[in-house]
Amino acid sequence: MALRIIIGLVLTVVAFAIAGRRLWWLYRLGRTGQPAPERIEAVREHPAQDAETQVTQVIGQRKLLKWSVPGVAHALTFWGFIVLILTIIEAYGDLFSRHFSIPLIGTWAWVGFLEDLFAVAVLAGIITFAIIRLQSDPKREGRKSRFAGSHTGAAWLVLLGIFLVIATLLIYRGAQINTGDFPYPKGAFASEVVGHWLHPLGAANHGIETTFILLQLAVILGFLIFVTYSKHLHIVIAPINVLFARRPNGLGPLQPMRSNGKVLDFEEADPDEDVFGIGKVEDLSWKGMLDLATCTECGRCQSQCPAYVTGKPLSPKMIILELRDHAFAKAPYLLAGSDEARAALPDAVKTEAERPIIGDGDAHGVIHPDELWSCTNCGACVEECPVDIEHIDHITGMRRYQVLVESAFPTEAATMLKNLESKGNPWGMGESKRAEWITELDFEVPVVDGPIGPEVEYLFWVGCAGALEDRAKKTTKAIAGLLHAAGVNFAVLGPAESCTGDPARRMGNEFVYSMLAQQNIETLNEAGARKIVASCPHCFNTIAREYPQLGGNYEVIHHTQLLAQLVADGRLTPVSPIEEKITYHDPCFLGRHNRVFTPPREIMEQVPGVQAQEMHRCKERGFCCGAGGARMWMEERIGKRINTERIDEALGTDPDTISTGCPYCLVMLGDAVAAKKSSGEAKETLEVVDVAQLLARSIAVPAPAPASPDGSESGGSGAA
């Protein structure tokens, strides 16, 4: 008895010392990142929401369970190890007493049953994992495997380790049944089966019990050490990463540029002292460092990334792993206490420390520029990540450094940025062009000239595409017509409207974004805008979620939300049938980023004759059109075009019409359909339209409203 106590305690002390040393090293490395006080503040402000997230996402495994079979397998394994904490307590207790049982509950039959049930569930889980990994072997599947690029060898070691934990557990419990030391009189069905197998060994069960108790502890403690040195560190730090992630699901507005924890003021910034984006791994915030250490290498982000799926070099998973490996290799340099200590480091460490984050050719950067600039900011990676890694933040941070410091970005985007600065729109058109669509209507649309009057219910934010791009202008006119028909008083800014700055910000030019955003906020405040309806999801997202960072707080609604409400209220009545099969494409910045999935579908449901057909990838898992992240103004030279991939999926539903709720999507999908028509792969009648256009085809225009006592019509468009 004394010997097994000594061995057990020695194993524990050694394991905790090794694991503790590694965790302390990781903590110190994380502290080399930039401060992120906003993360601490957010947790303090929303404790109830964060508690709910821990319950649903960490304990409830909500994100993982979206993946059915692997999700259930992971949930069983996770819950199993929570329950099997009881068996670890019992194993340590058995070191000191052969008849140990957990106080109060240690002899209840249902506890023994629960322990064995989850032990078997864990075995079922790891068998499932093994089958999945064999079926998705990167050596055979190549890029198609979501495990491509992952450290698969370590994953097999973990599966082996988990198997040994369960095997040693059941063997020592089975031996205890035969020696009479088992605390549960019945219920532990799996242990009883093993005990039956071991029963013929007679007195040898005493030795088996001692040996496998020690092996059980050795395996658990060895697993603890392995976890701290592998991707399975997420077992410990995933709840922390989820706690400090943005809501919902890690997606949210881009954060302003920060230096040493403070929002960067461009007028007072010092390029020699301040941090401009991510130019070195230590420019990541501590939350960014936590992201790197939390990655499970599961590849769910990679499998959903439109860039990766269409043959681009970008993999969200590999971005994180490349940064993590670089951070670990550079760690001795970052943690060195002095210049003398750094000078004494091996040459390999010094070389890694000098390695640029982004570079190709002779630069040998950690990440290739083509990886960085392939991102569409669609958010699929963040949506799928079970541990809430914020890939978009890291990509945007690196873009900011490349644009603002290195002036290194795709050349074709330079024209777009120049047009934004000089003309306030990506196409470089004059401001007078913004109101030309109004002249094509048969009713008056008030253009704001001074403060908005109280009679104006909504300011219609038209957006650059909606005002200047011919296909998107059709949507704008349809929305205006519908609002007019419903008797909604609205006005537009016309020439006073400017680009929200979204393309500049998503590309990394925070300076141009800030300039445009402040200009628009000033215009909106002078106009006294209260409620805004936007037709572009990018404008909608920027004004609603990112302008508040600069003091612009408004009530913003997307046009599909407003139109759906007008239909529900009976102010718009679809009556003319549209006998077509229609498939709806979810814009990323409307759906995934802002969770607006239902209103566009509700509108189509109310249009008589429409046969709605969902694409395989829809709603939260909708597939990007390829225009986000400023990709609308960059050439797509590598792999298959993303918009073509999306249209190929849409054609699989044999649609008569493809609908959407975004001018970017309208243009990108329209271009892909035109290419398919020219090659004979799509029928000539196929078209891409906005949901508003569908509704406009179907509504019955109401009779003129009765005259009010002052002689004017009530419910008119009003004047601004």
N, C-alpha and C positions, 0 to 999 in steps of 0.2 A: 504493500500500500504506500509506504513512504517513498519507494522508488518512483512509482508512477506520479506521485505528487511533485517530486523534484523535477522529473522529466517534463511534466506538463507545465510547470511554472517557468522553467528555463526556456522552453519553446515559446511561451507567451512573452516573456521579457525580451528575448532576442527579436521576435517578430515585430513587437510594438516599437522597439528601438529603430529597426530598419525602416518600417513603414512611417514612423513619426519623423525620422530624418528626411525621408523623401517628401513628405507633406510640407515640412518646414521649408525645404528647398523650393517647392512649387509656390508656396505662399510668398516667399521673398521674390521670386521671379514675377509673380502677378503684381506685386507692389511696384515693380519698375515701370508699369504702365501709368498712363495719365489718370489724374483724379476724375471721378464721375459723380459729383455730389448730387446731380439730378436723379440718379438711380436710388440713392439712399432716401432722398426726399419723397420720391414716388411711393416707395414702400411704406414710409411713415404716413403718407396721406391716405392710402387705400388698404389698410390691414385686412378688412373683411374680404375684399376682392382677392387679395393675395392668398388668404387662407382658403378661399373657395378654389383657386387655381391649384394649390397644392393638393387639395383633396381630389379634384377631378382629373388633373393632368398627371400628377406624380403617383398618387395612390390609385386613382381610378384608371390610369393608363389610357386616357381618352384619345390622345393622338395616335397611339400605337394600335388601338383597337379598330381604327379606320382600315387597317391592313388585314382584316379578317384573320386568316390562318397564322401568319407570323405574329400578328398582334395578340391573338389569344395565347399563343405559345409563350410570348414574352410576359404577358400578364400572369399566366400560371406560374412561371419561374419567379417573377418578382414577388407575387403574393406568397408563393411557397417559401421563399427565403425569409419573409417577414414572420410567417408562422413558425418556421424552423429555428428562429431565435430561441424559442423555448427549448429545443433540443440541445442548443449550444450551452444554455444555462445548466441543463441536466448533465451534459458531458463534464463540465467543470465541477459540478456538485459530486459526480461519481468519482472524481479524483480523490475526494476526501472521505466519501462514504459510499459503500456498495449499495446501500439502501436509500440513497438520496431521492427525494421527490420535491418538486417545487411547492413551497408552502401554499396551502389552501386549495390549489387546483391540481396538484401533482399526482393525484390518484383517480381523478375523474375519467371515466371511460371515454367520454366524448373528446377530451383533450388528446388522449392517445390516438383516437380515430382521426382527429383533425391533423395531427402531426404526420401520420402515415398517409393520409389522403393527399396532402400537399407534397409529401416526398415522392409519391407516385406521379403527381401532376408535374413536378419538376422534371422527372425522368421523361415523361411524355413530351414536355416542352423542348428538352435538349435533343431528343430524337427528331422532333419536327425541325429544329434548327439545322441539324446535320443534313437532313434530306433537302431542305431549302438551299443550303450552301453547296451541296453536291449538284443540284439541278441548275444553280446559278454560278457555277464555277467560272471565274474570269478567264481561265486558260482555255475554256471551250467556248464561252459566250462572248468573250472580248468586251467591247464597249457596252454591249447590251446588258451585261450583268451589272446590277447596282453595287456589287462588291468590287468592281474594277477599280484598282488603285488602293484598296483597303489592305491592311495588314492581316491577311487571312490566316497566316500561321498562328498568330496570337489568338485568333478566334477559336481555332481548333483546340489550343491548349486550355482555353477557358471552358469549353465544352467538356474536355477531359476532366478538368478540375472539379466542375459541378457534378459530373458523374461520380467521381471519387468521394465527394462530400456525401452524396446520397448512399453510395455503396457501403462506405465505412459505417455510416449511421445505422443502416438496416442490419448490418452484420453484428455490430456490438449489441444492438437492441435484441436481435434474435438470440444471441448468446446469453443475454441477461434473462430472457424468458426461461432458458434451460437451467440457469444457475439459481433462479428464484429471486434475483435482484431487481427484476423489472417492476416499476411502480404501478403499471396499469393492469388491473386484473383481466380486462377484455377491451376490445375496441381497436387495438393497434393491429389491424389485419395484415398489413404487409410485413411487419416485424414477426408476427406469428407464423407466417409462411416461411420466412427465413429461419426462424427458430425450429420449425419442423424439419427443415433440411439439415440443420446443424445438430439435431437431437442425437443421432447415432454416434456422435463424437464423445458423448458422455462428459467425463471430468475435464476434458480438453477445453470445454466451453469457458472455464474460468480464465485460462490463458488467452483464449480468443477475445473474451470481453475486455481484458486489460489492454491487449495489443491494439484492438481496433478503437478503443476509446482514445488512446494516444495517437493512433493514425488519424482518427477523425479530427482531433485538435490540430495535428500537424498539417493536415490538408487544408483546414479552414485558415490557419495562420499563414500557411504558404500562399493561399489564395489572396489573403489580405495584402501580403507583400507584392504579389504579382499585380493586383489591382492598381496599386499606387504607381507602378512602372508601365502601365499599359493603358489602352483606350478605355478599359473597364473602370478607370477612375471615375467615369460618369456615375457609377453606383453611389459614390460619395457626394459628388459636387453637382450632379444634375438638379436636385431640388434647389440648390443655391442659385444656379444659373436661371432656372425657371422663375424663382422669386424676384430676381432683379431684371427680368426681361420686360419689354413693353407689352401692353395689352391692346388688342387681343392677339394671342398666338405669336408674340414677338414682332408682329407687324405694327407699323405706326408711322407717324410723320418723320421725315429725316430730321436729325438733330442739327442744331446750328454748330458751326465750327467752334471748337473750344481749345484753349491753350491753358495748361495748368489748372484745369477745372473751371475756368471762366470763359464765358462767351466772348469770342474774338471780336474786337472792334477794329474794323479795317482802317479807320482813320488814324488810330493810335498804335496799330500793330507794328512790331519790330521783327523783320524777317530773320534777324540774327538770334533773337531770343524766343519768339513765339513759335508755336507748332502750327503749321499749315497743312492740315490733313494728315495722312499716314505716309511718311517717307522712310521711316524706320520702324521696326517691329515694336520698339518701346514707345512709339507714338500712339499705339493702341491704348484705349482706356483699360483700367483693370477689369472692367466687364468684358472688353474685347479679349483680354488675356484669358479670362475665365471661359469664354466661348471656345478658344483653341483647345483648352484642356478638357472640355466637356464633350467634344465630338465623339460619337460612338462608332463612326465609320460605317454606319448602316447603309449609306448610299441612297436613302429615300429622297433626299434633296436632288441628287444627281439624276435619278430616274425620272423626275418630274421637270427638270430644267429644260426649257425649250431650246436653249443654245446647245446644250449637250446632246439632246435627242436628235438634233438636226446636223450633228457632225462638227460643231464648233469645238475649239480646244477647252472652253470653259467647263469646269465641273465645280459647283459650289463646294462639294466635299473636299476636292483637292485644293481649292483655295485655302480652306481652313487647315488642312493637313500640311500643306507647304509652309504656311505661316507658323504652324506649331513646330514643325521639325526645325525650321530656321530659328525660332525662339529658343528651343532647347539647345541647339548647337551654339547659339550666341550667348547663352546664359552665363557661362564663366566670365565673359567679358562684362556683361551687365551687372553681375554680382560682385565683381572685383572692387575692393575697397579703395584703390588708389591707382594713379597712373603707373606707378612702379609695379603694382600687381598685374596690371594689364600688359605691361611690357614683358613680363615673365611668362605670359601664357604661350601655349604652343602655337605655331604658325597657322595651323588649321583653324584654330579658334579666331585668330586675328583676321584671317581671310574671310571667314564667315561673317565676322562683325562688320567688315567693309563691303559686304555684298549688297547691292541695291535691291530694294523690294521689287521694283519693276525693271525689266531689262531683257534684251534679246541679243543675239550675236555675241560680240566680245564682252558685253555687259554682264552676261550670266546672271540675270536677275532671279530672284526667288520665284517670281510670277512673270509669265510672258505677257507682253502688251495685248496680244490677241485674246488672252483669257479675260483680261480686265475690261476690254471694250466690247466683248460679246454680250455682256449682261443687259437684259431688257428691264430690270427692276420689277419683274412681274410679281415677285414675292412667293412663287411656288416653293422655293427652297425653304423659306422661313415657315411657310404654312405647314409643310410636311415634317419639318425637324421635330423629333419627339422631345428634344431638350432645349428648344427655343433659342438656337444659335441665330444671330442676326447678320446673315451673310451680306445683305444689302448695305448695312452700315459700313462694313469693312471695305467693300468694293467702292462705295462712294468716297470713303476717306482716302483711299489710294488714288482715285480719280482726281480728287481735290488737289492732292499734292502734285500730280502729274500736270494738271492744267495750270494751277496758280504759281507753282515754283519751277517746274521743269519745262513748261510750255510744250508738253509732249502729248498730243492727242491726234485722232484721225483728222487729216487735212481737210476733208470735205465738211467737217463740222465747224471749221473756222468761219465760213460764210454765214452759217446760222448764227453764231455768236456775234459776229459783226452786225448782222441785221437786227438782232435783239437790242444791241447797244444804241444803234443809230436810228432805227425805225420802230422799235417796240414790237416787232413781230418777226418770226423766222424767215418769212419770204421777202422781207425788205420792201413791202408795199407801203405806199403813203397812207397816212392816217385817215384821209378822206375816203379811202376805199372801204373802210369798216362799216359805213352806213349805206353803201350802194344797194345791198339786198333789200333794204326797206322800200326802195322805189319800185320793186317788182311785186309789191303787195297791193291789194285793192282796198286797204284800210290804213289808217294812220297808226304809226308806232311812235310814241313820244320819245324824244331824245333828251336826256338830262342836260339841263343848262342851269346850274345852280342847285339849291337844295331840292330834294324830292318832296313833292307835296304829300299830305296825309292820305290822299285818295289812291296813291300808288301802292298796291299790295306787294308786288315783287319787282326787284330790279333783275332783269334778264341779262346774265353775263353770257355774252355770245361766244367769246373766245376767238382766237386767231383763225383757227380752221373754220369755225362756223361762220365767220364774217368774210373770209378771203378765199377759201378753197371751194371750187364749184360744186363738188359732190356734197360737201358738208353744208353748204349754203342751202341745199334743198331741205335738210333737216331743220335748219334754223327757221326757214320760212314755214315749215310744217308746224313747228312748236309755236311760233308766233300766231299762226292761224288758229290753232287749237285753243290757245289761251284767250284769243279774241272771241272765239265762238263760245267759250265757257263763261265769258263775261268777267274774266280776270283782269284787273287793272295792272298793267305792267309798263315798264319803261326800260330803255337801254342807254348805255353810256355813249355809244357811237364812237366818234373819233377820240373821245377821252379815255376809252378803254385801251389797255396795253397788255402785252403778254404777261401772264402771271409769273413767269420766270421758271416754270417747271422744267423746260428742256435744259436751261442753263444749269439749274441746280442738280438735276439728275446726271448731267454730264460731269459735274464737279466744279463748275464755275460759280462758287458761292458769292463772289463779289457781284457779278452781273445779276444773279438772282436777287440779292439783297437790294440792289439799286432799283430793279423793276418792282419788287414787292413793296418797298417803302413808297414808291411813286403811286402804286395802285391803292395802297391803304390810305394815303393822303386823299386821293380822288374819292374813294368810297366814303371816307369820313366827312369830307366837304359836302358830298351829296346827301349825307345822312342815311345811307343805306341801312335798312333794317333786316329785310329778308331778301336773299339772293337765290335765284334759280339758275343753275349752270347746265349747259348741254354737254360739256366735255368733262369726263371723269377726272382728267388730269387737273383742270381748273377747279373742279369741285373739291378734289382732295387737297390741293394747294391752299385754296382760300379757307376751307373749313378747318383744316388740321395743321397747316404750317404757318399761315399768317398770324395766328394767335401768338406765335413765338416773337413776333415783331409788334405786338399790340393791336393787331387787326382781328377783332372778335365780331363775327357775324353769324346769323342763322342761315345756313346754306343747305339747299336741297337740290338733288339732281332732277332733271326734267322728267325722267321716268317715274320718280316718286310722286311728283306733283300731278302728272297726268293720270297715274293710277288712282290717286285720291279723287281727282275730278270725275273720273268714270264711276268710282264707288259712290260718290255723292250725287250722281245723276246729272251732273252739269255737262257731261259729255256722254252721248249715247251712241255706241257703235251699232249700226243697223245694216249697212250694206255688206253683204257676204263677201269674203275673200276666200274663195275655194282653192286654197293652196296648202301644200305641205311646207311648213316653215321650221327651220332650226335656228335656235338663238345662240349667239356667241357672247359669252360673258366677258366684258372688258375687265382687265386685271385690276385697274384702279377704281372701278365701280364695285366689282364683286369681291375679289379676294382682299383688297386693301380696305374697303369700306363696308363689306358685308351686305351690299344691296343686290340681292339675288331675286327676290320675289316680285317687286313692282313691275319690271318689264314682262315677266311671265303672266302676271295678272292682267295686264293690258291685252296681251295676245289671247288669253283665255276668253276675254269678253268680246273679241271680234268674231262675228258669226262666220262659220265655214273654215276657220283656220285649224289645221291639223299640226299641232306642235310636236316636234320630234327632237329629243335631246341627243346631242353628241355624246360619245363615250366619256370624253373629258369635259366636264361642265361644273358649274358652281365653284365650290372651293378648289376643285381640281381642274378648273378651266385652263385651256391652253392659250398662250399668248399669241397675239397677231404679229409681234415682232417690232412694234413701234416704240415701246416704252424705253425708259432709260436713255432718251435722246437718240435711240437707234433710228428713229424716223428720218434723221438727217445724216445717217452714215450708210455707206455702201455695205451690202452683205455679200462678201466675196468668198466666204468659206462654208463648205457644206451645202446642205439643202436650205432653201429660203424658208424661214419660219412661217410666213404667211401661206406658202404653198403647202407646207405640212398641215396647217390648220384647215385649209380648204379641201385637201385630200380627205381629211376626217369628215368634214361637212358633206362632201359628195357621197360619202358612205351612207348617208341617210336619204339619198335621192330627193333633195329638196327642190321646191319650185322657187323659194326665196330664202336668203340667209339674212337674219335680222341681228341688230346689235344696238348698243346705246352709247357709242363713242365715235367721234369723227376720225380719230386715228385708225381705229379698227375698220371703219367704213372705207377709208382709203386703201389700207393694206390688203384687206380681204377683197376689195373691188379689183385691185391690180392683179391679185392671184387668180380671180375668176376670169378676168379678161385674158390672161395667159392661157388658162385652161380652155377657154372658148376657141382661141386661135389654134390650139393643137387638137381640137375636136374632142377633148376629154370632158367638157361640160356643155349642157344644152344652151342654145343661144338665148333662151328666155330667162335663164337664171340671172338674178340680180341680188345685190346686197343693199339693204335699206335699213334705216333707223326705225326703231319701234314707233317713234312719233309719226313717221311717214305711213306706216301701216294703219295706225289709228286714224290719221287724217283722211285716208281713203274710205274709211268705213263710217265715220260719224254722220249724224243728221244735224245739219246746222239749225240751231233753234231759231224760232221767230224772234223778231226784234223785241227787246224788252220794253215794257210799258213806260210811257213818259212819266217822269217825276213831276211834282208840282211846279218846279221852276222851268219846266218845258224841255229839259234835257233827258236823254235816255239813261236809265239807271243801269249799272253794270257795264258801262262802256270802258274803253281802254284808258280814259282819263288823260290828264296832262301832267307833265313833270315840272 
